């Protein structure tokens, strides 16, 4: 597996380039919107303009600030994410590039504790990587981003 491809595929089967935190677009847009709102002094505007919802400007600003920090500095394979990730540790101990190389992937308890939002994507991706091979799978993914 080429280094540039390997760095974007997590051990559990996610693809970093699919993630908002990896590509940083949401964080960048949140920063830009927050700066623009500050430029137009929307904190003051929200106090005098009679539109529903503007009274929640402070919460919206806090939300945009939080979004601006939602980006990964490193990929999973580059040491990013949870440093105590049991899946990463398991693959490392077994010498696997990812869970798709493991014969007990289907019944693995580690994969079952992933966030529900990722479980379907992980399982689908792991099967596709196992069937297509990692290089073919990544080539197909690259066409969409």
HUSUL-V237533 format. One record per residue. N is the residue number from 1. RES is the residue in one small letter. PSI is psi as a letter, one per 30 degrees, with the letter a starting at -180 (NA if undefined). D_CENTER is the distance of its C-alpha to the mean C-alpha in Angstrom with 2 decimals. Layout:
# HUSUL-V237533
n	res	psi	d_center
N	RES	PSI	D_CENTER
N	RES	PSI	D_CENTER
This chain:
# HUSUL-V237533
n	res	psi	d_center
1	x	k	21.26
2	x	k	21.04
3	x	e	19.18
4	x	e	17.08
5	x	e	16.03
6	x	e	15.65
7	x	f	13.29
8	x	f	10.52
9	x	k	11.19
10	x	l	10.23
11	x	e	13.38
12	x	g	12.51
13	x	g	11.89
14	x	l	8.32
15	x	j	8.06
16	x	e	5.83
17	x	f	7.69
18	x	f	6.75
19	x	k	3.37
20	x	e	5.25
21	x	e	4.62
22	x	e	5.55
23	x	f	8.18
24	x	g	9.27
25	x	e	11.33
26	x	e	11.18
27	x	e	11.97
28	x	e	14.68
29	x	e	16.13
30	x	e	16.33
31	x	e	18.16
32	x	e	20.39
33	x	e	21.31
34	x	e	22.03
35	x	e	24.21
36	x	e	26.00
37	x	e	26.75
38	x	e	28.10
39	x	e	30.13
40	x	g	31.80
41	x	h	32.27
42	x	f	30.67
43	x	e	31.18
44	x	e	34.88
45	x	e	34.60
46	x	f	32.92
47	x	f	36.04
48	x	f	38.54
49	x	k	37.08
50	x	h	37.72
51	x	k	34.57
52	x	k	33.07
53	x	f	29.80
54	x	f	30.50
55	x	f	31.74
56	x	g	28.11
57	x	e	27.31
58	x	e	26.78
59	x	e	24.10
60	x	e	22.42
61	x	e	22.63
62	x	e	21.11
63	x	e	18.20
64	x	e	17.69
65	x	e	18.03
66	x	e	15.34
67	x	e	12.90
68	x	f	14.06
69	x	f	12.76
70	x	i	9.10
71	x	l	8.00
72	x	k	7.69
73	x	f	11.17
74	x	l	10.89
75	x	l	9.14
76	x	e	9.74
77	x	f	13.10
78	x	g	13.90
79	x	g	13.98
80	x	l	10.71
81	x	a	9.14
82	x	j	11.97
83	x	f	15.14
84	x	g	16.97
85	x	j	14.77
86	x	f	17.60
87	x	e	16.11
88	x	e	15.76
89	x	e	19.25
90	x	e	20.70
91	x	e	19.76
92	x	e	21.17
93	x	e	24.30
94	x	f	24.88
95	x	g	24.20
96	x	k	21.70
97	x	f	19.12
98	x	l	17.14
99	x	f	18.06
100	x	f	19.46
101	x	f	22.35
102	x	k	23.36
103	x	f	26.27
104	x	g	25.32
105	x	e	21.81
106	x	e	23.07
107	x	g	24.44
108	x	k	22.05
109	x	f	21.72
110	x	e	18.61
111	x	f	16.62
112	x	f	18.27
113	x	g	16.89
114	x	l	13.17
115	x	k	11.94
116	x	e	13.81
117	x	f	11.08
118	x	f	9.74
119	x	e	13.34
120	x	e	14.56
121	x	e	11.89
122	x	e	12.26
123	x	e	15.99
124	x	e	16.33
125	x	e	14.49
126	x	e	16.45
127	x	e	19.64
128	x	e	19.12
129	x	e	18.50
130	x	e	21.51
131	x	e	23.64
132	x	f	22.86
133	x	k	22.14
134	x	e	19.10
135	x	e	20.52
136	x	e	21.42
137	x	e	18.12
138	x	e	16.29
139	x	e	19.13
140	x	e	18.68
141	x	e	14.96
142	x	f	15.94
143	x	f	18.42
144	x	f	15.99
145	x	NA	14.19
